[in-house]
Amino acid sequence: MTQFLQQLINGLSIGSIYALMAVGYSLVYSIMNFSNFAHGSVIMLGAYFGFFSLTTLGMPFGIAFFIAACGAGFVAVTLERLAYKPLRDRRAPFLYFIITAMGASILIDNGVIATIGPTPKTFPPELLPSYLQSGSIQIGTLGIGRVDIAMFVITAVCLVALILFIDFTKMGKAIQATAYNMKASALMGINPNFVIILVFAIGGALAGVAGVLYGVKYQVFPQMSSITLKSFIAAVFGGLGSLPGALLGSLLLALIETFVSGYISTQLRDIFAFFILIAMLVIRPAGIMGKSAEDKA
């Protein structure tokens, strides 16, 4: 029983990071109806922003955390303005968006390798606040890591704030309207271009938060963008375009991976993840909570 609870806690911790990453995929998909495969590179850059703000600039962790979120948000918006907006203006097929996103991801990843280097970097424990340092809280025979608790709490705060923003603010309603029908929302006085910028900024900021948390728990390295593909699988599993679906899919995927690693084999973890992706696309392409739409990609 103790092992089961320990695996459950580990799964929820990893799932919280997946959720922050998957929300970015779902937000962009809900508006533009394509999968932004460059999102993983934005997550990776967010981790580097946080790392260098903390170590090189000597910023306190809270400020470094804020810089990472703002920096990743800025990168996401810049990517949309330079790469995706010209395609939107020409009304290019959605396949062009996907190809452009993949190209942008490769460009960013290799740019980081060429400038910063491929060597993984670790957040210095002495520069981290106490709640993110190694150690655990013992509850009987069950040990809960401080990092795991902090990650779960930070993720919960971010996602609750996002849900409140989407459901109870004017701009949140504009995002919902644009996601439902961009042309109709424009006729009602909503500026779709501004909504798209806002969505990329929010998704990028959450990507920066996720990147820092992932880097604190593990390491920061250029190949993070490929590892964060798991968050895309989680978004597809839960339903692309659905924020509750992204959360549910992330937690379920992380729990499945954790239990497979703990009870079967760590080597089979990724196989199960991609099997879930293929099975979901075959059985229910819209995902658990997604809605069917044309031109899904």
C-alpha atoms as an extended CHARMM CRD file, in Angstrom:
* protein
*
       297  EXT
         1         1  MET       CA              0.0000000000        0.0000000000        0.0000000000  PROA      1               0.0000000000
         2         2  THR       CA              2.8460000000        2.3780000000        0.8200000000  PROA      2               0.0000000000
         3         3  GLN       CA              4.4360000000        1.7820000000       -2.5760000000  PROA      3               0.0000000000
         4         4  PHE       CA              1.1020000000        2.4270000000       -4.2960000000  PROA      4               0.0000000000
         5         5  LEU       CA              0.6470000000        5.7450000000       -2.4810000000  PROA      5               0.0000000000
         6         6  GLN       CA              4.2520000000        6.7010000000       -3.2260000000  PROA      6               0.0000000000
         7         7  GLN       CA              3.7550000000        6.0430000000       -6.9410000000  PROA      7               0.0000000000
         8         8  LEU       CA              0.4870000000        7.9760000000       -6.8270000000  PROA      8               0.0000000000
         9         9  ILE       CA              2.2210000000       11.0280000000       -5.3340000000  PROA      9               0.0000000000
        10        10  ASN       CA              5.0280000000       10.8320000000       -7.9000000000  PROA      10              0.0000000000
        11        11  GLY       CA              2.4780000000       10.5790000000      -10.7000000000  PROA      11              0.0000000000
        12        12  LEU       CA              0.5470000000       13.6170000000       -9.4920000000  PROA      12              0.0000000000
        13        13  SER       CA              3.7770000000       15.6090000000       -9.2400000000  PROA      13              0.0000000000
        14        14  ILE       CA              4.8530000000       14.8070000000      -12.7970000000  PROA      14              0.0000000000
        15        15  GLY       CA              1.2860000000       15.2040000000      -14.0310000000  PROA      15              0.0000000000
        16        16  SER       CA              1.1530000000       18.7380000000      -12.6660000000  PROA      16              0.0000000000
        17        17  ILE       CA              4.1050000000       19.7160000000      -14.8830000000  PROA      17              0.0000000000
        18        18  TYR       CA              2.5380000000       17.9610000000      -17.8720000000  PROA      18              0.0000000000
        19        19  ALA       CA             -0.6500000000       19.9390000000      -17.2200000000  PROA      19              0.0000000000
        20        20  LEU       CA              1.1190000000       23.3170000000      -17.3750000000  PROA      20              0.0000000000
        21        21  MET       CA              2.7710000000       22.2680000000      -20.6070000000  PROA      21              0.0000000000
        22        22  ALA       CA             -0.3750000000       20.7640000000      -22.1450000000  PROA      22              0.0000000000
        23        23  VAL       CA             -2.4540000000       23.8920000000      -21.4510000000  PROA      23              0.0000000000
        24        24  GLY       CA             -0.2950000000       25.8060000000      -23.9400000000  PROA      24              0.0000000000
        25        25  TYR       CA             -0.9800000000       23.2470000000      -26.6440000000  PROA      25              0.0000000000
        26        26  SER       CA             -4.7110000000       23.3010000000      -25.9240000000  PROA      26              0.0000000000
        27        27  LEU       CA             -5.0230000000       27.0910000000      -25.8200000000  PROA      27              0.0000000000
        28        28  VAL       CA             -3.3500000000       27.5350000000      -29.2080000000  PROA      28              0.0000000000
        29        29  TYR       CA             -5.2940000000       24.6560000000      -30.7250000000  PROA      29              0.0000000000
        30        30  SER       CA             -8.6140000000       26.0340000000      -29.4860000000  PROA      30              0.0000000000
        31        31  ILE       CA             -8.0120000000       29.2970000000      -31.3710000000  PROA      31              0.0000000000
        32        32  MET       CA             -5.9310000000       28.3600000000      -34.4160000000  PROA      32              0.0000000000
        33        33  ASN       CA             -6.8700000000       24.6940000000      -34.8280000000  PROA      33              0.0000000000
        34        34  PHE       CA             -3.3030000000       23.4190000000      -35.2170000000  PROA      34              0.0000000000
        35        35  SER       CA             -0.7680000000       21.8080000000      -32.9040000000  PROA      35              0.0000000000
        36        36  ASN       CA              2.0790000000       24.1690000000      -32.0230000000  PROA      36              0.0000000000
        37        37  PHE       CA              5.0100000000       21.7610000000      -31.9480000000  PROA      37              0.0000000000
        38        38  ALA       CA              7.3840000000       24.6430000000      -31.1700000000  PROA      38              0.0000000000
        39        39  HSD       CA              5.7950000000       24.8740000000      -27.7170000000  PROA      39              0.0000000000
        40        40  GLY       CA              8.3410000000       22.4050000000      -26.3180000000  PROA      40              0.0000000000
        41        41  SER       CA             11.1720000000       24.7270000000      -27.3340000000  PROA      41              0.0000000000
        42        42  VAL       CA              9.4480000000       27.6120000000      -25.5380000000  PROA      42              0.0000000000
        43        43  ILE       CA              9.3420000000       25.4510000000      -22.4020000000  PROA      43              0.0000000000
        44        44  MET       CA             13.0560000000       24.7350000000      -22.7630000000  PROA      44              0.0000000000
        45        45  LEU       CA             13.8870000000       28.4360000000      -23.1990000000  PROA      45              0.0000000000
        46        46  GLY       CA             11.8100000000       29.2600000000      -20.1260000000  PROA      46              0.0000000000
        47        47  ALA       CA             13.9280000000       26.8520000000      -18.0990000000  PROA      47              0.0000000000
        48        48  TYR       CA             17.1180000000       28.5190000000      -19.3570000000  PROA      48              0.0000000000
        49        49  PHE       CA             15.7330000000       32.0030000000      -18.6220000000  PROA      49              0.0000000000
        50        50  GLY       CA             15.0680000000       30.9570000000      -15.0420000000  PROA      50              0.0000000000
        51        51  PHE       CA             18.4280000000       29.2330000000      -14.6520000000  PROA      51              0.0000000000
        52        52  PHE       CA             20.5660000000       32.1180000000      -15.9140000000  PROA      52              0.0000000000
        53        53  SER       CA             18.4980000000       34.7300000000      -14.0810000000  PROA      53              0.0000000000
        54        54  LEU       CA             19.2000000000       32.8320000000      -10.8780000000  PROA      54              0.0000000000
        55        55  THR       CA             22.8510000000       31.9120000000      -11.4260000000  PROA      55              0.0000000000
        56        56  THR       CA             24.3320000000       34.5600000000      -13.7530000000  PROA      56              0.0000000000
        57        57  LEU       CA             22.2630000000       37.6290000000      -12.8860000000  PROA      57              0.0000000000
        58        58  GLY       CA             22.0130000000       36.6790000000       -9.2180000000  PROA      58              0.0000000000
        59        59  MET       CA             18.2800000000       37.3160000000       -9.0220000000  PROA      59              0.0000000000
        60        60  PRO       CA             16.2260000000       35.9070000000       -6.1440000000  PROA      60              0.0000000000
        61        61  PHE       CA             14.3240000000       32.7980000000       -7.1480000000  PROA      61              0.0000000000
        62        62  GLY       CA             10.9400000000       34.5550000000       -7.1810000000  PROA      62              0.0000000000
        63        63  ILE       CA             12.1970000000       37.2010000000       -9.6190000000  PROA      63              0.0000000000
        64        64  ALA       CA             13.9810000000       34.5700000000      -11.7270000000  PROA      64              0.0000000000
        65        65  PHE       CA             10.7250000000       32.6290000000      -11.8330000000  PROA      65              0.0000000000
        66        66  PHE       CA              8.8840000000       35.7510000000      -13.0270000000  PROA      66              0.0000000000
        67        67  ILE       CA             11.5430000000       36.4870000000      -15.6620000000  PROA      67              0.0000000000
        68        68  ALA       CA             11.2540000000       32.9290000000      -16.9720000000  PROA      68              0.0000000000
        69        69  ALA       CA              7.4760000000       33.2500000000      -17.3520000000  PROA      69              0.0000000000
        70        70  CYS       CA              7.7080000000       36.6740000000      -19.0360000000  PROA      70              0.0000000000
        71        71  GLY       CA             10.6120000000       35.6210000000      -21.2570000000  PROA      71              0.0000000000
        72        72  ALA       CA              8.8710000000       32.4670000000      -22.4350000000  PROA      72              0.0000000000
        73        73  GLY       CA              5.6800000000       34.4370000000      -23.0540000000  PROA      73              0.0000000000
        74        74  PHE       CA              7.6300000000       36.9730000000      -25.1200000000  PROA      74              0.0000000000
        75        75  VAL       CA              9.2480000000       34.1810000000      -27.1620000000  PROA      75              0.0000000000
        76        76  ALA       CA              5.8650000000       32.5890000000      -27.8280000000  PROA      76              0.0000000000
        77        77  VAL       CA              4.3390000000       35.8750000000      -29.0000000000  PROA      77              0.0000000000
        78        78  THR       CA              7.3940000000       36.6530000000      -31.1530000000  PROA      78              0.0000000000
        79        79  LEU       CA              7.1410000000       33.2150000000      -32.7140000000  PROA      79              0.0000000000
        80        80  GLU       CA              3.5000000000       33.8300000000      -33.5640000000  PROA      80              0.0000000000
        81        81  ARG       CA              4.1900000000       37.2610000000      -35.0510000000  PROA      81              0.0000000000
        82        82  LEU       CA              7.1710000000       36.1480000000      -37.1620000000  PROA      82              0.0000000000
        83        83  ALA       CA              6.2340000000       32.6050000000      -38.1460000000  PROA      83              0.0000000000
        84        84  TYR       CA              2.4740000000       32.0940000000      -37.9100000000  PROA      84              0.0000000000
        85        85  LYS       CA              0.9440000000       35.5010000000      -38.6470000000  PROA      85              0.0000000000
        86        86  PRO       CA              2.2910000000       35.6400000000      -42.2370000000  PROA      86              0.0000000000
        87        87  LEU       CA              0.7130000000       32.2330000000      -42.8200000000  PROA      87              0.0000000000
        88        88  ARG       CA             -2.5860000000       33.4250000000      -41.3470000000  PROA      88              0.0000000000
        89        89  ASP       CA             -2.5330000000       36.5380000000      -43.5220000000  PROA      89              0.0000000000
        90        90  ARG       CA             -2.1140000000       34.3500000000      -46.6120000000  PROA      90              0.0000000000
        91        91  ARG       CA             -4.7030000000       31.8770000000      -45.3210000000  PROA      91              0.0000000000
        92        92  ALA       CA             -2.2140000000       29.0580000000      -45.7300000000  PROA      92              0.0000000000
        93        93  PRO       CA             -3.3220000000       25.4440000000      -45.1550000000  PROA      93              0.0000000000
        94        94  PHE       CA             -2.9310000000       24.1760000000      -41.6060000000  PROA      94              0.0000000000
        95        95  LEU       CA             -0.2550000000       21.7410000000      -42.7670000000  PROA      95              0.0000000000
        96        96  TYR       CA              2.0040000000       24.7600000000      -43.3990000000  PROA      96              0.0000000000
        97        97  PHE       CA              1.5710000000       25.8350000000      -39.7720000000  PROA      97              0.0000000000
        98        98  ILE       CA              2.6680000000       22.4160000000      -38.5350000000  PROA      98              0.0000000000
        99        99  ILE       CA              5.7110000000       22.3500000000      -40.8190000000  PROA      99              0.0000000000
       100       100  THR       CA              6.6350000000       25.8770000000      -39.7140000000  PROA      100             0.0000000000
       101       101  ALA       CA              6.2640000000       24.9360000000      -36.0420000000  PROA      101             0.0000000000
       102       102  MET       CA              8.5270000000       21.9160000000      -36.4780000000  PROA      102             0.0000000000
       103       103  GLY       CA             11.0980000000       24.0340000000      -38.3080000000  PROA      103             0.0000000000
       104       104  ALA       CA             11.0000000000       26.7000000000      -35.6060000000  PROA      104             0.0000000000
       105       105  SER       CA             11.4830000000       24.0490000000      -32.9240000000  PROA      105             0.0000000000
       106       106  ILE       CA             14.5300000000       22.5950000000      -34.6870000000  PROA      106             0.0000000000
       107       107  LEU       CA             15.9470000000       26.0870000000      -35.2070000000  PROA      107             0.0000000000
       108       108  ILE       CA             15.5540000000       27.0620000000      -31.5380000000  PROA      108             0.0000000000
       109       109  ASP       CA             16.9010000000       23.7750000000      -30.1890000000  PROA      109             0.0000000000
       110       110  ASN       CA             19.9940000000       23.8100000000      -32.3810000000  PROA      110             0.0000000000
       111       111  GLY       CA             20.5020000000       27.5080000000      -31.6930000000  PROA      111             0.0000000000
       112       112  VAL       CA             20.6570000000       26.7640000000      -27.9680000000  PROA      112             0.0000000000
       113       113  ILE       CA             23.0920000000       23.8950000000      -28.5560000000  PROA      113             0.0000000000
       114       114  ALA       CA             25.3130000000       26.1300000000      -30.7030000000  PROA      114             0.0000000000
       115       115  THR       CA             25.3400000000       29.0600000000      -28.2670000000  PROA      115             0.0000000000
       116       116  ILE       CA             24.9150000000       27.6400000000      -24.7660000000  PROA      116             0.0000000000
       117       117  GLY       CA             26.0550000000       24.0820000000      -25.4110000000  PROA      117             0.0000000000
       118       118  PRO       CA             24.5150000000       20.6280000000      -24.9670000000  PROA      118             0.0000000000
       119       119  THR       CA             25.7420000000       20.1050000000      -21.3920000000  PROA      119             0.0000000000
       120       120  PRO       CA             22.8580000000       19.7430000000      -18.9020000000  PROA      120             0.0000000000
       121       121  LYS       CA             22.6980000000       22.3610000000      -16.1590000000  PROA      121             0.0000000000
       122       122  THR       CA             21.4410000000       21.9080000000      -12.6250000000  PROA      122             0.0000000000
       123       123  PHE       CA             19.8070000000       24.5510000000      -10.4620000000  PROA      123             0.0000000000
       124       124  PRO       CA             22.1860000000       25.1580000000       -7.4860000000  PROA      124             0.0000000000
       125       125  PRO       CA             20.3440000000       23.8960000000       -4.3800000000  PROA      125             0.0000000000
       126       126  GLU       CA             21.7810000000       26.7040000000       -2.2350000000  PROA      126             0.0000000000
       127       127  LEU       CA             20.0850000000       29.3110000000       -4.4550000000  PROA      127             0.0000000000
       128       128  LEU       CA             16.6760000000       27.6690000000       -4.2370000000  PROA      128             0.0000000000
       129       129  PRO       CA             14.0900000000       28.4190000000       -1.5320000000  PROA      129             0.0000000000
       130       130  SER       CA             13.7450000000       25.8010000000        1.1720000000  PROA      130             0.0000000000
       131       131  TYR       CA             10.4750000000       24.4090000000       -0.1860000000  PROA      131             0.0000000000
       132       132  LEU       CA             12.2300000000       23.4740000000       -3.4780000000  PROA      132             0.0000000000
       133       133  GLN       CA             15.2910000000       21.8790000000       -1.9380000000  PROA      133             0.0000000000
       134       134  SER       CA             15.8460000000       18.1710000000       -1.5440000000  PROA      134             0.0000000000
       135       135  GLY       CA             14.2390000000       16.4170000000        1.3480000000  PROA      135             0.0000000000
       136       136  SER       CA             10.8790000000       14.9780000000        2.1520000000  PROA      136             0.0000000000
       137       137  ILE       CA              8.0740000000       15.1730000000        4.6460000000  PROA      137             0.0000000000
       138       138  GLN       CA              7.4210000000       11.8660000000        6.3680000000  PROA      138             0.0000000000
       139       139  ILE       CA              3.8450000000       10.7830000000        6.9750000000  PROA      139             0.0000000000
       140       140  GLY       CA              4.2160000000        7.3990000000        8.6120000000  PROA      140             0.0000000000
       141       141  THR       CA              6.1800000000        5.2700000000        6.1560000000  PROA      141             0.0000000000
       142       142  LEU       CA              5.2460000000        7.5550000000        3.2680000000  PROA      142             0.0000000000
       143       143  GLY       CA              7.7450000000       10.1950000000        2.1330000000  PROA      143             0.0000000000
       144       144  ILE       CA              6.5080000000       13.1970000000        0.1560000000  PROA      144             0.0000000000
       145       145  GLY       CA              9.2290000000       15.2930000000       -1.4670000000  PROA      145             0.0000000000
       146       146  ARG       CA              9.1990000000       19.0280000000       -0.8470000000  PROA      146             0.0000000000
       147       147  VAL       CA              9.7290000000       19.6400000000       -4.5540000000  PROA      147             0.0000000000
       148       148  ASP       CA              6.7240000000       17.4820000000       -5.4110000000  PROA      148             0.0000000000
       149       149  ILE       CA              4.4860000000       19.3880000000       -3.0140000000  PROA      149             0.0000000000
       150       150  ALA       CA              5.7060000000       22.7660000000       -4.2740000000  PROA      150             0.0000000000
       151       151  MET       CA              5.2490000000       21.7500000000       -7.9080000000  PROA      151             0.0000000000
       152       152  PHE       CA              1.7110000000       20.5690000000       -7.2920000000  PROA      152             0.0000000000
       153       153  VAL       CA              0.7560000000       23.7140000000       -5.3540000000  PROA      153             0.0000000000
       154       154  ILE       CA              2.3020000000       26.1080000000       -7.9070000000  PROA      154             0.0000000000
       155       155  THR       CA              0.5940000000       24.2820000000      -10.7610000000  PROA      155             0.0000000000
       156       156  ALA       CA             -2.7540000000       24.3180000000       -8.9710000000  PROA      156             0.0000000000
       157       157  VAL       CA             -2.4940000000       28.0690000000       -8.3500000000  PROA      157             0.0000000000
       158       158  CYS       CA             -1.5850000000       28.7710000000      -11.9860000000  PROA      158             0.0000000000
       159       159  LEU       CA             -4.3750000000       26.5970000000      -13.4010000000  PROA      159             0.0000000000
       160       160  VAL       CA             -7.0210000000       27.9600000000      -11.0290000000  PROA      160             0.0000000000
       161       161  ALA       CA             -5.9680000000       31.5130000000      -11.9550000000  PROA      161             0.0000000000
       162       162  LEU       CA             -6.2170000000       30.6120000000      -15.6460000000  PROA      162             0.0000000000
       163       163  ILE       CA             -9.6700000000       29.0690000000      -15.2500000000  PROA      163             0.0000000000
       164       164  LEU       CA            -10.9130000000       32.1080000000      -13.3210000000  PROA      164             0.0000000000
       165       165  PHE       CA             -9.4750000000       34.3900000000      -16.0080000000  PROA      165             0.0000000000
       166       166  ILE       CA            -11.1070000000       32.4270000000      -18.8310000000  PROA      166             0.0000000000
       167       167  ASP       CA            -14.5000000000       32.1270000000      -17.1400000000  PROA      167             0.0000000000
       168       168  PHE       CA            -14.9210000000       35.4500000000      -15.3290000000  PROA      168             0.0000000000
       169       169  THR       CA            -13.1180000000       38.1840000000      -17.2670000000  PROA      169             0.0000000000
       170       170  LYS       CA            -13.9970000000       40.0720000000      -20.4110000000  PROA      170             0.0000000000
       171       171  MET       CA            -10.8520000000       38.9270000000      -22.1930000000  PROA      171             0.0000000000
       172       172  GLY       CA            -11.5230000000       35.3730000000      -21.0980000000  PROA      172             0.0000000000
       173       173  LYS       CA            -14.9590000000       35.5380000000      -22.6840000000  PROA      173             0.0000000000
       174       174  ALA       CA            -13.3280000000       36.9320000000      -25.8290000000  PROA      174             0.0000000000
       175       175  ILE       CA            -11.0120000000       33.9170000000      -25.9320000000  PROA      175             0.0000000000
       176       176  GLN       CA            -13.9770000000       31.5680000000      -25.5660000000  PROA      176             0.0000000000
       177       177  ALA       CA            -15.8920000000       33.3610000000      -28.3200000000  PROA      177             0.0000000000
       178       178  THR       CA            -12.9190000000       33.3290000000      -30.6830000000  PROA      178             0.0000000000
       179       179  ALA       CA            -12.3300000000       29.6450000000      -29.9910000000  PROA      179             0.0000000000
       180       180  TYR       CA            -15.9640000000       28.9210000000      -30.8210000000  PROA      180             0.0000000000
       181       181  ASN       CA            -16.0500000000       30.9220000000      -34.0600000000  PROA      181             0.0000000000
       182       182  MET       CA            -13.3300000000       33.3990000000      -35.0410000000  PROA      182             0.0000000000
       183       183  LYS       CA            -15.2890000000       35.0320000000      -37.8670000000  PROA      183             0.0000000000
       184       184  ALA       CA            -18.4410000000       35.5020000000      -35.7940000000  PROA      184             0.0000000000
       185       185  SER       CA            -16.4700000000       36.9090000000      -32.8520000000  PROA      185             0.0000000000
       186       186  ALA       CA            -14.8180000000       39.4480000000      -35.1870000000  PROA      186             0.0000000000
       187       187  LEU       CA            -18.2660000000       40.5810000000      -36.3230000000  PROA      187             0.0000000000
       188       188  MET       CA            -19.1650000000       41.1360000000      -32.6540000000  PROA      188             0.0000000000
       189       189  GLY       CA            -16.2630000000       43.5590000000      -32.2070000000  PROA      189             0.0000000000
       190       190  ILE       CA            -13.5920000000       41.2020000000      -30.8710000000  PROA      190             0.0000000000
       191       191  ASN       CA            -10.1050000000       41.6440000000      -32.3120000000  PROA      191             0.0000000000
       192       192  PRO       CA             -8.9250000000       38.1010000000      -33.2370000000  PROA      192             0.0000000000
       193       193  ASN       CA             -5.3040000000       39.2190000000      -33.6430000000  PROA      193             0.0000000000
       194       194  PHE       CA             -5.1910000000       40.5360000000      -30.0920000000  PROA      194             0.0000000000
       195       195  VAL       CA             -6.8320000000       37.3490000000      -28.7770000000  PROA      195             0.0000000000
       196       196  ILE       CA             -4.2470000000       35.2200000000      -30.5730000000  PROA      196             0.0000000000
       197       197  ILE       CA             -1.4090000000       37.2910000000      -29.0880000000  PROA      197             0.0000000000
       198       198  LEU       CA             -2.9800000000       36.9620000000      -25.6320000000  PROA      198             0.0000000000
       199       199  VAL       CA             -3.3500000000       33.1870000000      -25.9900000000  PROA      199             0.0000000000
       200       200  PHE       CA              0.2640000000       32.7580000000      -27.0600000000  PROA      200             0.0000000000
       201       201  ALA       CA              1.4170000000       35.0110000000      -24.1980000000  PROA      201             0.0000000000
       202       202  ILE       CA             -0.5450000000       33.0060000000      -21.6080000000  PROA      202             0.0000000000
       203       203  GLY       CA              0.5540000000       29.6740000000      -23.0450000000  PROA      203             0.0000000000
       204       204  GLY       CA              4.1630000000       30.8480000000      -23.1990000000  PROA      204             0.0000000000
       205       205  ALA       CA              4.1290000000       32.1670000000      -19.6220000000  PROA      205             0.0000000000
       206       206  LEU       CA              2.7910000000       28.8440000000      -18.3220000000  PROA      206             0.0000000000
       207       207  ALA       CA              5.4420000000       27.1020000000      -20.4270000000  PROA      207             0.0000000000
       208       208  GLY       CA              8.1020000000       29.1710000000      -18.6680000000  PROA      208             0.0000000000
       209       209  VAL       CA              6.7250000000       28.1760000000      -15.2690000000  PROA      209             0.0000000000
       210       210  ALA       CA              6.6590000000       24.5130000000      -16.3180000000  PROA      210             0.0000000000
       211       211  GLY       CA             10.2050000000       24.7290000000      -17.6740000000  PROA      211             0.0000000000
       212       212  VAL       CA             11.5980000000       26.0910000000      -14.4140000000  PROA      212             0.0000000000
       213       213  LEU       CA              9.7740000000       23.4810000000      -12.3240000000  PROA      213             0.0000000000
       214       214  TYR       CA             10.9880000000       20.7050000000      -14.6230000000  PROA      214             0.0000000000
       215       215  GLY       CA             14.5300000000       22.0710000000      -14.4570000000  PROA      215             0.0000000000
       216       216  VAL       CA             14.4400000000       22.2640000000      -10.6570000000  PROA      216             0.0000000000
       217       217  LYS       CA             13.2370000000       18.6780000000      -10.3370000000  PROA      217             0.0000000000
       218       218  TYR       CA             15.5340000000       17.2830000000      -13.0300000000  PROA      218             0.0000000000
       219       219  GLN       CA             17.9380000000       19.3370000000      -15.1860000000  PROA      219             0.0000000000
       220       220  VAL       CA             17.9510000000       22.0140000000      -17.8720000000  PROA      220             0.0000000000
       221       221  PHE       CA             19.1510000000       20.8680000000      -21.2960000000  PROA      221             0.0000000000
       222       222  PRO       CA             18.3380000000       21.5620000000      -24.9770000000  PROA      222             0.0000000000
       223       223  GLN       CA             16.6480000000       18.1920000000      -25.4920000000  PROA      223             0.0000000000
       224       224  MET       CA             13.9540000000       19.1740000000      -23.0040000000  PROA      224             0.0000000000
       225       225  SER       CA             11.8130000000       20.1860000000      -25.9710000000  PROA      225             0.0000000000
       226       226  SER       CA             11.6030000000       16.5800000000      -27.1610000000  PROA      226             0.0000000000
       227       227  ILE       CA             10.8230000000       15.2600000000      -23.6900000000  PROA      227             0.0000000000
       228       228  THR       CA              7.9680000000       17.7370000000      -23.3760000000  PROA      228             0.0000000000
       229       229  LEU       CA              6.3120000000       15.9210000000      -26.2800000000  PROA      229             0.0000000000
       230       230  LYS       CA              4.6670000000       13.9550000000      -23.4840000000  PROA      230             0.0000000000
       231       231  SER       CA              2.5780000000       17.0280000000      -22.7160000000  PROA      231             0.0000000000
       232       232  PHE       CA              1.2980000000       16.9880000000      -26.3000000000  PROA      232             0.0000000000
       233       233  ILE       CA              0.3050000000       13.3490000000      -25.8500000000  PROA      233             0.0000000000
       234       234  ALA       CA             -1.4950000000       14.3690000000      -22.6490000000  PROA      234             0.0000000000
       235       235  ALA       CA             -3.3210000000       17.1580000000      -24.4980000000  PROA      235             0.0000000000
       236       236  VAL       CA             -4.4360000000       14.7400000000      -27.2290000000  PROA      236             0.0000000000
       237       237  PHE       CA             -5.4320000000       12.1750000000      -24.6150000000  PROA      237             0.0000000000
       238       238  GLY       CA             -7.5920000000       14.6540000000      -22.7350000000  PROA      238             0.0000000000
       239       239  GLY       CA             -8.8470000000       16.4470000000      -25.8400000000  PROA      239             0.0000000000
       240       240  LEU       CA             -7.0390000000       19.1590000000      -27.7790000000  PROA      240             0.0000000000
       241       241  GLY       CA             -8.6960000000       22.5190000000      -27.2600000000  PROA      241             0.0000000000
       242       242  SER       CA            -10.1350000000       21.5800000000      -23.8660000000  PROA      242             0.0000000000
       243       243  LEU       CA             -8.4440000000       22.9850000000      -20.7490000000  PROA      243             0.0000000000
       244       244  PRO       CA            -10.1160000000       20.4830000000      -18.3720000000  PROA      244             0.0000000000
       245       245  GLY       CA             -9.1710000000       17.7920000000      -20.8870000000  PROA      245             0.0000000000
       246       246  ALA       CA             -5.5360000000       18.8960000000      -20.8390000000  PROA      246             0.0000000000
       247       247  LEU       CA             -5.5060000000       18.6830000000      -17.0380000000  PROA      247             0.0000000000
       248       248  LEU       CA             -7.2260000000       15.2960000000      -16.9410000000  PROA      248             0.0000000000
       249       249  GLY       CA             -5.0840000000       13.8580000000      -19.7260000000  PROA      249             0.0000000000
       250       250  SER       CA             -1.8840000000       15.0720000000      -18.0770000000  PROA      250             0.0000000000
       251       251  LEU       CA             -2.6990000000       13.5140000000      -14.7130000000  PROA      251             0.0000000000
       252       252  LEU       CA             -3.8530000000       10.2220000000      -16.2570000000  PROA      252             0.0000000000
       253       253  LEU       CA             -0.8050000000        9.9460000000      -18.5150000000  PROA      253             0.0000000000
       254       254  ALA       CA              1.5980000000       10.7060000000      -15.6680000000  PROA      254             0.0000000000
       255       255  LEU       CA             -0.0920000000        8.1860000000      -13.3710000000  PROA      255             0.0000000000
       256       256  ILE       CA              0.0060000000        5.4990000000      -16.0580000000  PROA      256             0.0000000000
       257       257  GLU       CA              3.7020000000        6.1760000000      -16.7280000000  PROA      257             0.0000000000
       258       258  THR       CA              4.5340000000        6.1580000000      -13.0330000000  PROA      258             0.0000000000
       259       259  PHE       CA              2.7550000000        2.8950000000      -12.3000000000  PROA      259             0.0000000000
       260       260  VAL       CA              4.2420000000        1.2420000000      -15.3860000000  PROA      260             0.0000000000
       261       261  SER       CA              7.7210000000        2.3230000000      -14.2400000000  PROA      261             0.0000000000
       262       262  GLY       CA              7.1050000000        1.2100000000      -10.6580000000  PROA      262             0.0000000000
       263       263  TYR       CA              5.3860000000       -2.1160000000      -11.2500000000  PROA      263             0.0000000000
       264       264  ILE       CA              6.4890000000       -3.2590000000      -14.7070000000  PROA      264             0.0000000000
       265       265  SER       CA              9.5680000000       -1.6160000000      -16.2390000000  PROA      265             0.0000000000
       266       266  THR       CA             10.9300000000        1.8840000000      -16.7830000000  PROA      266             0.0000000000
       267       267  GLN       CA             11.8740000000        0.8500000000      -20.3230000000  PROA      267             0.0000000000
       268       268  LEU       CA              8.2140000000        0.3030000000      -21.1750000000  PROA      268             0.0000000000
       269       269  ARG       CA              7.0810000000        3.7140000000      -19.8950000000  PROA      269             0.0000000000
       270       270  ASP       CA              7.4590000000        5.5690000000      -23.1960000000  PROA      270             0.0000000000
       271       271  ILE       CA              6.0120000000        2.6380000000      -25.1360000000  PROA      271             0.0000000000
       272       272  PHE       CA              2.8270000000        2.8660000000      -23.0660000000  PROA      272             0.0000000000
       273       273  ALA       CA              2.6620000000        6.6390000000      -23.5720000000  PROA      273             0.0000000000
       274       274  PHE       CA              2.8000000000        6.4390000000      -27.3470000000  PROA      274             0.0000000000
       275       275  PHE       CA              0.4990000000        3.4100000000      -27.3880000000  PROA      275             0.0000000000
       276       276  ILE       CA             -2.0670000000        5.5430000000      -25.5520000000  PROA      276             0.0000000000
       277       277  LEU       CA             -1.6390000000        8.2690000000      -28.1770000000  PROA      277             0.0000000000
       278       278  ILE       CA             -2.1820000000        5.8870000000      -31.0790000000  PROA      278             0.0000000000
       279       279  ALA       CA             -5.0980000000        4.1200000000      -29.3910000000  PROA      279             0.0000000000
       280       280  MET       CA             -6.8190000000        7.4140000000      -28.5930000000  PROA      280             0.0000000000
       281       281  LEU       CA             -6.4210000000        8.6860000000      -32.1590000000  PROA      281             0.0000000000
       282       282  VAL       CA             -7.9250000000        5.4550000000      -33.4630000000  PROA      282             0.0000000000
       283       283  ILE       CA            -10.7620000000        5.0440000000      -30.9630000000  PROA      283             0.0000000000
       284       284  ARG       CA            -11.6400000000        8.6440000000      -30.1090000000  PROA      284             0.0000000000
       285       285  PRO       CA             -9.6850000000       11.2350000000      -32.1390000000  PROA      285             0.0000000000
       286       286  ALA       CA            -11.2420000000       14.1340000000      -30.2150000000  PROA      286             0.0000000000
       287       287  GLY       CA             -9.8760000000       12.8330000000      -26.8970000000  PROA      287             0.0000000000
       288       288  ILE       CA            -11.6910000000       12.2360000000      -23.6240000000  PROA      288             0.0000000000
       289       289  MET       CA            -13.1940000000       15.7230000000      -23.2970000000  PROA      289             0.0000000000
       290       290  GLY       CA            -12.5080000000       17.1750000000      -26.7470000000  PROA      290             0.0000000000
       291       291  LYS       CA            -15.0900000000       18.0700000000      -29.3620000000  PROA      291             0.0000000000
       292       292  SER       CA            -14.9850000000       17.0270000000      -32.9780000000  PROA      292             0.0000000000
       293       293  ALA       CA            -13.8650000000       19.7140000000      -35.3670000000  PROA      293             0.0000000000
       294       294  GLU       CA            -12.8000000000       19.9690000000      -38.9730000000  PROA      294             0.0000000000
       295       295  ASP       CA             -9.1700000000       20.2210000000      -40.0210000000  PROA      295             0.0000000000
       296       296  LYS       CA             -7.7680000000       18.8110000000      -36.8140000000  PROA      296             0.0000000000
       297       297  ALA       CA             -4.0170000000       18.4400000000      -36.9030000000  PROA      297             0.0000000000
